[in-house]
Amino acid sequence: MSPEDKTHKARQKRDLTKGPVMGHLIRLGIPMTIGIVAVMSAAVVDTWYISRLGTVPLAAISFCVPVLFAMQSLSIGLGIGASSVVSRAAGEGNRDHLARLVTDALLLAVLVVATVSIVGTLSVDPLFRLLRADPELMPYIRSYMHIAFIGAAFIVGPMVAGNLLRALGDARLPGMTMVAGAVINLILDPFLIFGIGPFPRMELAGAALATVLSNVTAVVVMGWIMVYREKLILLHIPPWAELKESWGEVMRVGLPAIGTNMINPIMMAFVTAVFASFGHAAVAGLGVAGRIEFLFAIPLLALSASIGPITGQNGGAGLTTRVREAFKSAYFIAILWGAFTGLTLLLLSGFVAKLFSHDPAVIAVSRLYLSMVPLTAAGYGVVIATAAGFNALGRPFPGLVMSFGRSILLSSLGAWVGGHYFGLTGAIVAMAFSNLISGLLVWLWVRGANMDVKQRRKKAEPA
């Protein structure tokens, strides 16, 4: 069999318009889960290493987390916009249009990342003063964020490329590169943070540098696959009118998706400010609990990353029955995993909190959060899976509304009201109920929603 025949056969196996929908969700979700587990494990280990430096550095990194998530959300939004149009083009069978969209989407990502890197580096101090970080934390924050902003390309690039490969039905390679990057991160962390051997002691700056360097592997591998295996990178720049059309298709979904993904970091920043009114220990406890909760939410994140290629390809092919089946299957998985997450962390909240801090106040906040909020994780899973599914259909605004309702109207304002009237416990209870209420409302809306695909139709060509 010739290499071309092997490539064609492999693409047929990644066709998501055929075969069992639940099977595709699992096939796409497992590698993604493994990859995210690896990445988040590295993040949790980062937190553990930083906790050895003391409560003040731990509080400083807690202030950095919402900004890091904002950067990631920007890249995820760009990836979602590209993935949406790419998955639908794949479903329609238009290979030439597919290559044009992939190339133009990556070029757009490069331009956006360059802008973020420059603006972010110049605005660290005013940004974190706005987030109410006190002067004691600012030297730690500067040392971390300057490196993070300078290395933004190596944070954003793998996310956009990974979304594009998943849109084509390939979750294995992005998952493998995520694991490789996480392993490199874990190896570099102690050397750069604590200055082991010939390395200087860089503390928080070392943690940031380890993350940036670990992503170089993913950039190289995914770039090679895009160019040589998939042959989806066109080396000529198209006329401006054609480039503008491609960027318009990507950003029609990408801009609302960026907004959707930016909402959660905004919520985290707002909630961090609420917790800051209760002291450094409350912020540090929130940071520890948030990292642990996020680790357990990984299968839900993988679920949201997996449903988009399925709804996109089937929507592009006009198979709306399979699109509805994808949503039902995703909700079933979200409920099962949410129940497991809530019960596990309820039982182990005290144990896991003590792994990351010896400060009784920090442990108390982490334990209180972990015994309540994860119990309603299924609602969060329903919201993010629905938003991802509709993004892939070319309908990003429902996801924007859902995320705004959950994160801003329910979680952020709820935390502020609960904290104001009932203290720290009230803020945490409000965050738990925000997941439950938003999940129920989204499920009721989806039952009667239209599943038609939204994309300018082009004449399909054989793949």
C-alpha positions as CSV (number, residue, x, y, z in Angstrom):
1,M,0.0,0.0,0.0
2,S,1.4,3.4,-1.0
3,P,1.9,6.2,1.6
4,E,-1.0,8.1,-0.1
5,D,-3.3,5.1,0.3
6,K,-2.3,4.7,3.9
7,T,-3.0,8.4,4.6
8,H,-6.4,8.2,2.9
9,K,-7.3,5.1,4.9
10,A,-6.3,6.8,8.1
11,R,-8.5,9.8,7.3
12,Q,-11.4,7.5,6.7
13,K,-11.0,6.1,10.2
14,R,-11.1,9.6,11.6
15,D,-14.4,10.3,9.8
16,L,-16.9,11.2,12.6
17,T,-20.0,11.1,10.4
18,K,-20.0,7.3,10.5
19,G,-19.9,4.8,13.4
20,P,-21.3,5.0,17.0
21,V,-21.4,8.5,18.4
22,M,-20.7,7.4,22.0
23,G,-17.7,5.4,20.6
24,H,-16.3,8.6,18.9
25,L,-16.8,10.6,22.1
26,I,-14.8,8.0,24.1
27,R,-12.1,7.6,21.3
28,L,-11.5,11.3,21.2
29,G,-12.0,11.9,24.9
30,I,-9.5,9.3,26.3
31,P,-6.4,10.7,24.7
32,M,-7.5,14.2,25.5
33,T,-8.1,13.2,29.2
34,I,-4.7,11.6,29.4
35,G,-3.1,14.8,27.9
36,I,-5.0,17.2,30.2
37,V,-4.2,15.0,33.2
38,A,-0.5,15.2,32.4
39,V,-0.7,19.0,31.9
40,M,-2.7,19.6,35.0
41,S,-0.6,17.2,37.1
42,A,2.4,19.4,36.1
43,A,0.4,22.4,37.2
44,V,-0.5,20.8,40.6
45,V,3.2,19.8,41.1
46,D,4.1,23.5,40.3
47,T,1.7,24.5,43.0
48,W,3.2,22.0,45.4
49,Y,6.8,23.2,44.7
50,I,5.7,26.9,45.0
51,S,4.0,26.1,48.3
52,R,7.4,25.0,49.7
53,L,8.5,28.6,49.1
54,G,5.9,30.0,51.6
55,T,2.4,31.4,51.8
56,V,3.2,34.7,50.0
57,P,4.6,33.1,46.8
58,L,1.6,30.7,46.9
59,A,-0.8,33.7,47.1
60,A,1.1,35.4,44.3
61,I,0.7,32.5,41.9
62,S,-3.0,32.4,42.8
63,F,-3.3,35.9,41.5
64,C,-1.4,34.9,38.3
65,V,-3.7,31.9,37.6
66,P,-6.7,34.0,36.3
67,V,-4.4,35.9,33.9
68,L,-2.9,32.7,32.7
69,F,-6.3,31.2,32.1
70,A,-7.2,34.4,30.2
71,M,-4.2,33.8,27.9
72,Q,-5.2,30.2,27.5
73,S,-8.8,31.2,26.8
74,L,-7.7,33.5,24.0
75,S,-5.8,30.6,22.4
76,I,-8.7,28.2,23.0
77,G,-11.1,30.7,21.5
78,L,-9.0,31.0,18.4
79,G,-8.7,27.2,18.2
80,I,-12.4,26.8,18.6
81,G,-13.1,29.2,15.8
82,A,-10.7,27.4,13.5
83,S,-11.9,24.0,14.7
84,S,-15.5,24.9,14.0
85,V,-15.0,25.8,10.4
86,V,-12.4,23.1,9.8
87,S,-14.6,20.3,11.2
88,R,-17.6,21.4,9.1
89,A,-15.4,21.7,6.0
90,A,-14.2,18.1,6.7
91,G,-17.8,17.0,7.0
92,E,-18.6,18.6,3.7
93,G,-15.6,17.0,2.0
94,N,-13.9,20.1,0.8
95,R,-10.1,19.4,1.2
96,D,-8.8,22.6,-0.6
97,H,-11.0,24.8,1.5
98,L,-9.8,22.9,4.6
99,A,-6.1,23.6,3.8
100,R,-6.8,27.2,3.3
101,L,-8.7,27.6,6.6
102,V,-6.0,25.7,8.6
103,T,-3.2,27.9,7.1
104,D,-5.0,31.2,7.6
105,A,-6.1,30.3,11.1
106,L,-2.5,29.6,12.2
107,L,-1.4,32.8,10.6
108,L,-4.1,34.7,12.5
109,A,-3.0,33.0,15.8
110,V,0.6,34.2,15.3
111,L,-0.5,37.8,14.9
112,V,-2.8,37.7,17.9
113,V,-0.1,36.1,20.1
114,A,2.5,38.7,19.1
115,T,0.0,41.4,20.2
116,V,-0.7,39.7,23.5
117,S,2.9,39.2,24.3
118,I,3.8,42.9,23.8
119,V,0.7,44.3,25.6
120,G,0.9,41.9,28.4
121,T,4.6,42.5,29.1
122,L,4.0,46.2,29.3
123,S,0.9,46.1,31.6
124,V,1.8,43.7,34.4
125,D,1.8,46.3,37.2
126,P,-1.4,48.1,36.4
127,L,-3.2,44.8,35.6
128,F,-2.4,43.2,39.0
129,R,-3.0,46.4,40.9
130,L,-6.5,46.3,39.3
131,L,-6.8,42.7,40.7
132,R,-6.0,44.1,44.2
133,A,-2.6,42.4,44.5
134,D,-0.8,44.1,47.4
135,P,2.8,45.4,47.0
136,E,4.2,42.5,49.0
137,L,3.1,40.1,46.2
138,M,4.2,42.2,43.2
139,P,7.9,41.1,42.9
140,Y,6.8,37.5,42.7
141,I,4.0,38.3,40.2
142,R,6.4,40.3,38.0
143,S,9.0,37.5,37.9
144,Y,6.4,34.9,36.8
145,M,4.3,36.9,34.4
146,H,7.1,38.6,32.4
147,I,8.4,35.2,31.3
148,A,4.8,33.9,30.7
149,F,4.0,36.8,28.4
150,I,7.3,36.6,26.5
151,G,6.8,32.9,25.9
152,A,3.1,33.3,25.0
153,A,3.7,31.7,21.5
154,F,4.7,28.4,23.1
155,I,1.6,28.4,25.2
156,V,-0.9,29.4,22.6
157,G,0.6,27.5,19.6
158,P,0.0,23.9,20.8
159,M,-3.5,24.7,21.8
160,V,-4.6,26.0,18.4
161,A,-2.8,23.3,16.5
162,G,-4.3,20.6,18.9
163,N,-7.8,21.9,18.3
164,L,-7.2,21.7,14.5
165,L,-6.0,18.1,14.7
166,R,-9.0,17.1,16.8
167,A,-11.3,18.7,14.3
168,L,-10.0,16.3,11.8
169,G,-10.7,13.4,14.2
170,D,-7.2,12.9,15.5
171,A,-7.0,13.1,19.3
172,R,-4.1,10.7,19.8
173,L,-1.3,13.0,18.6
174,P,-2.4,16.1,20.5
175,G,-2.7,13.9,23.6
176,M,0.7,12.4,23.2
177,T,2.4,15.8,22.8
178,M,0.6,17.2,25.9
179,V,2.0,14.2,27.9
180,A,5.5,14.8,26.5
181,G,5.4,18.5,27.4
182,A,4.1,17.8,30.9
183,V,6.9,15.3,31.6
184,I,9.5,17.9,30.5
185,N,7.9,20.4,32.7
186,L,8.0,18.1,35.7
187,I,11.7,17.4,35.1
188,L,12.6,21.1,34.8
189,D,10.5,22.4,37.7
190,P,12.7,21.5,40.7
191,F,16.0,22.5,38.9
192,L,14.7,25.9,37.9
193,I,12.6,26.7,41.0
194,F,15.1,25.7,43.6
195,G,18.4,26.0,41.7
196,I,19.5,22.4,41.9
197,G,23.0,21.7,40.5
198,P,24.3,24.2,37.9
199,F,20.9,25.9,37.6
200,P,20.2,29.3,39.4
201,R,17.5,29.5,42.0
202,M,14.7,31.3,40.0
203,E,11.7,30.5,42.3
204,L,8.4,31.6,40.5
205,A,10.3,32.7,37.4
206,G,11.7,29.2,37.2
207,A,8.2,27.7,37.2
208,A,7.2,30.0,34.4
209,L,10.3,29.2,32.3
210,A,9.8,25.4,32.8
211,T,6.3,25.7,31.4
212,V,7.4,27.7,28.4
213,L,10.3,25.3,27.6
214,S,8.1,22.3,27.9
215,N,5.7,23.5,25.2
216,V,8.5,23.8,22.6
217,T,8.2,20.0,22.0
218,A,4.5,20.3,21.2
219,V,5.1,23.2,18.8
220,V,7.7,21.3,16.8
221,V,5.8,18.0,16.6
222,M,2.4,19.5,15.7
223,G,4.0,21.8,13.2
224,W,5.7,18.8,11.5
225,I,2.4,16.9,11.4
226,M,0.5,19.8,9.9
227,V,3.1,20.2,7.1
228,Y,4.1,16.7,6.2
229,R,1.4,14.3,7.3
230,E,-1.8,16.2,6.7
231,K,-0.3,18.6,4.1
232,L,-2.6,21.3,5.3
233,I,-0.1,24.2,5.4
234,L,-0.1,26.2,2.2
235,L,3.2,28.1,1.8
236,H,1.8,30.9,-0.3
237,I,-0.1,33.9,1.1
238,P,-3.5,34.3,-0.6
239,P,-4.9,37.6,-1.9
240,W,-6.1,39.9,0.8
241,A,-9.8,39.3,-0.1
242,E,-9.4,35.6,0.3
243,L,-7.4,35.9,3.5
244,K,-10.0,38.3,4.9
245,E,-12.7,35.8,4.0
246,S,-10.9,32.9,5.8
247,W,-10.3,35.1,8.9
248,G,-13.9,36.2,8.8
249,E,-15.1,32.6,8.9
250,V,-12.7,31.7,11.8
251,M,-13.5,34.9,13.8
252,R,-17.3,34.6,13.3
253,V,-17.1,31.8,15.7
254,G,-13.7,32.6,17.3
255,L,-14.6,36.0,18.7
256,P,-17.7,34.9,20.6
257,A,-15.7,31.7,21.7
258,I,-12.9,33.9,23.0
259,G,-15.5,35.9,24.9
260,T,-17.0,32.6,26.2
261,N,-13.6,31.4,27.4
262,M,-12.5,34.8,28.8
263,I,-15.6,34.8,31.0
264,N,-14.3,32.0,33.3
265,P,-11.0,33.8,34.0
266,I,-12.9,37.0,34.7
267,M,-15.0,35.1,37.1
268,M,-11.9,33.6,38.8
269,A,-10.3,37.1,39.1
270,F,-13.6,38.5,40.6
271,V,-13.9,35.5,43.0
272,T,-10.2,35.9,43.9
273,A,-10.8,39.5,44.8
274,V,-13.8,38.4,46.9
275,F,-11.6,35.9,48.8
276,A,-8.8,38.5,49.1
277,S,-11.1,40.5,51.5
278,F,-10.7,37.5,53.9
279,G,-6.9,37.6,53.8
280,H,-3.9,35.8,52.2
281,A,-4.8,32.5,53.6
282,A,-8.2,32.6,51.9
283,V,-6.6,33.4,48.5
284,A,-4.0,30.7,49.0
285,G,-6.7,28.2,50.0
286,L,-8.8,29.1,46.9
287,G,-5.7,28.6,44.7
288,V,-5.0,25.1,46.1
289,A,-8.7,24.0,46.0
290,G,-9.1,25.4,42.4
291,R,-6.1,23.4,41.2
292,I,-7.4,20.2,42.7
293,E,-10.9,20.8,41.5
294,F,-9.6,21.5,38.0
295,L,-7.6,18.2,38.1
296,F,-10.8,16.3,38.7
297,A,-12.7,18.3,36.1
298,I,-10.3,17.1,33.4
299,P,-12.6,14.4,31.9
300,L,-15.3,17.1,31.6
301,L,-12.9,19.4,29.8
302,A,-11.9,16.5,27.5
303,L,-15.6,15.9,26.9
304,S,-16.1,19.5,25.8
305,A,-13.1,19.2,23.5
306,S,-14.4,15.9,22.0
307,I,-18.0,16.9,21.3
308,G,-17.1,19.8,18.9
309,P,-15.5,17.7,16.2
310,I,-18.4,15.3,16.3
311,T,-21.2,18.0,16.1
312,G,-19.1,20.0,13.6
313,Q,-18.5,17.1,11.1
314,N,-22.0,15.7,11.4
315,G,-23.5,19.2,11.2
316,G,-21.5,19.9,8.1
317,A,-22.8,16.7,6.6
318,G,-26.4,17.6,7.5
319,L,-26.8,14.7,10.0
320,T,-28.7,16.5,12.7
321,T,-29.9,13.3,14.4
322,R,-26.3,12.3,15.1
323,V,-25.7,15.9,16.5
324,R,-28.5,15.4,19.0
325,E,-27.2,12.0,19.9
326,A,-23.8,13.6,20.6
327,F,-25.4,16.0,23.2
328,K,-27.3,13.2,24.9
329,S,-24.2,11.0,25.2
330,A,-22.1,13.9,26.5
331,Y,-24.7,14.7,29.2
332,F,-24.7,11.1,30.3
333,I,-20.9,11.1,30.7
334,A,-21.0,14.5,32.6
335,I,-23.5,13.3,35.1
336,L,-21.6,10.1,35.8
337,W,-18.2,11.8,36.2
338,G,-19.7,14.7,38.2
339,A,-21.2,12.3,40.8
340,F,-17.8,10.5,41.1
341,T,-15.9,13.8,41.5
342,G,-18.2,15.3,44.1
343,L,-18.3,12.2,46.3
344,T,-14.5,11.6,46.0
345,L,-13.5,15.1,47.0
346,L,-16.1,15.2,49.7
347,L,-14.4,12.2,51.4
348,L,-10.8,13.3,50.7
349,S,-11.0,17.1,51.0
350,G,-9.1,17.1,54.3
351,F,-6.4,14.8,53.1
352,V,-5.7,16.5,49.8
353,A,-5.7,20.0,51.3
354,K,-2.9,19.0,53.7
355,L,-0.7,17.9,50.8
356,F,-0.3,21.5,49.7
357,S,-0.1,23.5,52.8
358,H,0.8,23.3,56.5
359,D,-1.1,26.5,57.3
360,P,-4.3,25.6,59.2
361,A,-6.1,28.6,57.7
362,V,-5.2,27.6,54.2
363,I,-6.2,24.0,54.8
364,A,-9.6,25.0,56.3
365,V,-10.5,27.1,53.2
366,S,-9.4,24.4,50.8
367,R,-11.3,21.7,52.6
368,L,-14.5,23.8,52.8
369,Y,-14.4,24.5,49.1
370,L,-13.6,20.9,48.1
371,S,-16.4,19.5,50.2
372,M,-19.1,21.7,48.5
373,V,-18.4,23.0,45.0
374,P,-17.3,19.7,43.2
375,L,-20.7,18.1,44.3
376,T,-22.3,20.1,41.5
377,A,-19.6,19.5,38.8
378,A,-22.1,17.8,36.5
379,G,-23.8,21.1,35.9
380,Y,-20.5,22.6,34.8
381,G,-19.9,19.7,32.5
382,V,-23.3,20.2,30.8
383,V,-22.7,23.9,30.3
384,I,-19.2,23.5,28.7
385,A,-20.1,20.5,26.5
386,T,-23.2,22.4,25.2
387,A,-21.2,25.5,24.4
388,A,-18.5,23.5,22.6
389,G,-21.1,21.6,20.6
390,F,-22.9,24.7,19.4
391,N,-19.6,26.5,18.7
392,A,-18.8,23.6,16.3
393,L,-22.1,24.1,14.6
394,G,-21.2,27.7,13.8
395,R,-23.5,29.0,16.6
396,P,-21.3,30.5,19.3
397,F,-23.7,32.9,20.9
398,P,-25.7,30.3,22.9
399,G,-22.4,29.2,24.5
400,L,-21.5,32.9,25.3
401,V,-24.9,33.4,27.0
402,M,-24.6,30.1,28.9
403,S,-21.1,30.9,30.2
404,F,-22.0,34.5,31.0
405,G,-25.0,33.3,33.0
406,R,-23.1,30.7,34.9
407,S,-19.9,32.6,35.6
408,I,-20.9,36.2,36.0
409,L,-24.6,36.2,37.0
410,L,-24.5,33.1,39.2
411,S,-20.9,32.4,40.3
412,S,-19.3,35.9,40.6
413,L,-22.3,37.9,41.8
414,G,-23.4,34.9,44.0
415,A,-19.9,34.8,45.6
416,W,-20.0,38.5,46.3
417,V,-23.5,38.5,47.8
418,G,-22.8,35.3,49.7
419,G,-19.5,36.6,51.0
420,H,-21.0,39.9,51.9
421,Y,-23.9,38.5,54.0
422,F,-22.7,35.1,55.1
423,G,-18.9,35.2,55.0
424,L,-16.5,32.8,53.2
425,T,-18.9,29.9,53.6
426,G,-21.7,31.9,51.9
427,A,-19.4,32.7,48.9
428,I,-18.5,29.0,48.5
429,V,-22.1,27.8,48.7
430,A,-23.2,30.3,46.1
431,M,-20.5,29.0,43.7
432,A,-21.7,25.4,44.2
433,F,-25.3,26.4,43.4
434,S,-24.2,28.2,40.3
435,N,-23.1,25.0,38.7
436,L,-26.4,23.2,39.6
437,I,-28.7,25.9,38.4
438,S,-26.9,26.7,35.1
439,G,-26.7,23.0,34.2
440,L,-30.4,22.5,34.6
441,L,-31.3,25.6,32.6
442,V,-29.0,24.6,29.8
443,W,-30.4,21.1,29.6
444,L,-34.0,22.4,29.4
445,W,-33.0,24.8,26.6
446,V,-31.2,22.2,24.5
447,R,-34.2,19.9,24.5
448,G,-36.0,22.3,22.0
449,A,-33.0,23.9,20.3
450,N,-32.4,23.9,16.6
451,M,-29.4,21.8,15.5
452,D,-29.0,23.1,12.0
453,V,-25.4,23.9,10.9
454,K,-24.4,27.5,10.3
455,Q,-21.8,27.9,7.6
456,R,-21.6,29.5,4.2
457,R,-21.9,26.6,1.8
458,K,-19.2,25.9,-0.7
459,K,-19.2,23.3,-3.4
460,A,-17.8,20.1,-1.9
461,E,-14.9,18.4,-3.5
462,P,-13.7,14.9,-2.9
463,A,-11.5,14.5,0.1
